[in-house]
Amino acid sequence: MKCVPDIVYDTTHDLALDLYLPDTLKADACVIYAHGGGFRKGSRDEVEAAHFAERLTAKGLALASISYRLRTKMDAFPEDDQAAIEAYMVRSEKVGLTLSPSLYGPAFIAAMEDMSRAIEYLWVEGQGLGIASRKVGVLGISAGGIAGLALAYPPMQWTRRVSRPDAVVSICGALVQPWRLEEDGPPCLMIHGPRDRVIGLENVKLAAARAEQVGAPVSLVNTGIRGHTTQVDAALDGQDHSGRAFMDMILYHFADLRASEDA
């Protein structure tokens, strides 16, 4: 595995990514890694990014660990968007979310927009960086998972303004607008556990139930392991009750990214 650090993908906000590549000539496709931190903190160079990169590059995939805007306030958006964000926040609470509003407010929208820009950057520059396909997945941790799931099923006002990933894995994240799920959206895998005091499992079950109702390709894997950040270790090294590794589930979920776009 090799790493090309500090690639600026958004000059407007001075956002960069670190690109991990397999030792082969070309990566088959790329997965964006989005760190957690409640949209308030966190960094693209956290050690877990490299751990996931080792697993993905071994299977011929690249991993782009991205920075995104943090602590974004409502006044960063035009008035029409502010009104939409406020309405979405009210609706999210009404459908039963028990999360802190900071996880589905303006900072969440900004992170989703930045992730979209990273996807678009990889579409344009990926070939030159050593990535064979324009297919892009997202692997998001906590807040990063919230942004990734939302980008797969974006808020109505952002539908034509963002670019959707081809597949998403969310680890200890949640879909904060479950009403946006639809039958023909990108496949999403949500990995979560009980007794999570940051993002309770009941929030993730809302999306799983809605997905079953409308036929959306979104599924939930309950690790059975208590806690929030403990889900990252579970995803890297844990197994379900049948002995299947959670990491194998993640790699299988991203397997279609490696398929030829002409197939």
N, C-alpha and C positions, 0 to 999 in steps of 0.2 A: 504494500500500500504506500502511496505517496500523497503528499498534501501540498496544494498550492494555496497559500494563505492570502488574506487581505485583498480579495478581488472586489472592487467597488461595483455594485450592481445598481445603485440609485444615487446619482450625484446630487440630486435635490436635497436629500436628507442625510447624505454621507453615510450610506449603509453598505456594508460589505459582507462577503461570505468567504468561508474557508472551504475549498473544494478537495475532497478526498477521492482519489482515483485508484482503481486496481492497477496492478503492474502490467496488465495487458495493454495492447496498443490503444484500444478504445473501450470505454465503458458502454455497456448496452443501453443504459438509460440512467436517469438521475433521481435521487430521493432528496428532498429538502428536509433538513433537520431543524426544528424550531424549538428552542429551549423554553423552559417554564420560568416562573417567577411572578405570576399574577399581573403581568403587563406593567410591573413596577421595577423589576430587577431581573438579573440573569444575564448570561453572556453566551455568545456562540462558541467560545473556546472552552466551555465546561468539559470535564473529562469524559462524561457520558457520550458526548458527540463522537469522540475517537473510538470508544468502545463499540458503538453501533456501526461506525464506519468500517471497523475491522470485519464485522460480520457481513455487511452488505458488499464491500469490495471483494470479499472472497467469493461472492456469487456473481461477480461481473458488473455490479452496479456502482455508480458514483454516489457520494453523499455530499451535499452542499449545506454546511451549517451556517445559518444566516443570522445576522443582527436584524432587529426591527425596532421601530420607535417604541419608547417606553414612557409611561406617565403622560400620555397625550390627553389634553384637556378638551372640553367641548368647543372652546373658542378657536380651536385649530380647524374647524369645519365651517363651511358656509351655512347660512341660516336654514336653508331648506334641509340640509343634511342633519343639522342639529335637531330640528323638529322630528325628523324620521327616527333618529337615534333615541330620542326621548320616548317616542311612541313604541318603539321596539322594546325598550326597557320595561315599560308598563306591561306590555303583552307577555314578555318572558316571565315576569313575576306572576301574572294571572294564570299562566298554564301550569304553574306549580314548581318553578325553579326555586331552590333554597340556597342559591349561591349569593356571594357578595355582589352587589350591583356593579362593583368595579370590574368584574369579570365579564360583563356584557354591556359595557358602556362605550364611551368614545375611544378609550385606549385599545379596546378589543377591535373596534372597527379599523383603527390605524394599523394595527398589527396584521389584520387580514389584507388590507390594501398593500402593505409592504411585501407580504408573501406572494401576492399576485404579481407584483413587479419583479420579484425574484424568478418566478416561473417564466415571465416574458423575457427576462434577460437570458435565461438558459435556452429558451427557444431560439433566440437570435445568435447567441455566442457559443452555445454548447458544442457544436461541431469543432470549432477552433480550440476549445478547451479539452477535447478528447472524449466527447460523449456522442455516441453514434445516433441516438434516437431523440426525438423531441418529446417523448413521453416523460412526464414528471410526476412523481409521487410525493407525499408529505408524511413525515414521521414527526408528530408533535407531542411534546411532553407538557401536561397540565395546561397552562395558558396557551402554549404552542399548539396543543391538541384542539383547544377551543377555536383558535383562529383557523386551523386546518380544516376542521369539520364545517365551519361556517363558510369557508371558501368553496368547499364542495357543494354546499347548498346555501348560496349567498342570500343576504337580505334583499328584498324586492328592489329597493332603491339602488342597489349595487349590482344587480344581475348583469347589466350590459356594460359595467365599468370594470369588472374584474375577470381574471382568467382562472378557470377551474382546474384543479389537478386531476390526474387520471386515476388516482387511488390515494386513500388516506388511512394511516394508522394513528389513532389517538391513545396515548397512555396516560391514565388518570386525568383525562380531559372530559368535556361534555359538549353536546350540541345545544346551544343556548336558544336556538329558534327552531324547535322540532317541527313546527308547522310548515317549514320550508321543504321538508323531505318529499321526494317524488320518485316514481318508479324507475325512471331512466337516468338517475344521477350516478355519480362515481361511486364505486364500492368503498365502503368505510368499515374498518374494524376498530372497535372500542375495547381497550383492555383496562379493566378496573377491578377494584376490590372493595370489601365491606369496611365499615368503621373509618371511612375517609372523612376527616373533619374539615377539609378544605373544599372538596367537591364530592358531596355525598353520593353514594351509589344510586340513590333514588332519582337524581338528576339524569343519570345516564340511562336508567330504565325508562324514563319518559321518551327518549329518542328511540330506544329499542322497541317499545310498544307502538309508537307511531310508525316506525319503519315496517313493522309487521302488518299494520292496518292498511298502509298504502302500497305495500310491495316494494319498498325502497331497499336497495342492496346494502343495508347497514346492519351490522351484527355486534353483539356484546359478548365478550369473554370475561367471566367473573373468575379472577385468579384464586379467590378464597383467602387471599392474604390481606390482613388488616393494614390500614394506613394509606397515606398519600404517596410520598416519595418512594416508599417501599415497592411500589408497582414498577419502578424503573429496574430495580434489581431483579424483580420477578420476570420482567420481560426479557432481560438479558440471560438469566441463568435458571429460571424456574420452570416447573412442569405442571400440567394439569393432573387431575386425579387418575387419568389413564396413562400417565407417563410421557405425554407428548410435550415437547418443549415449546414454550410460548414464543421463543425466537423463531422456531420453525414455522409457526403460524404467521408470523410477521413476514418472513421470507416468502412463504407461499402466497400471501396476500399481494406482494409486490411482483410475483412471478410474471404476470401479464405485461409488466413494463418492459420485460426483456424480449417479448415477442416482436417479430418483424411488423413494422407499421403497414407493410404491404400484404400481410397475411389476411 
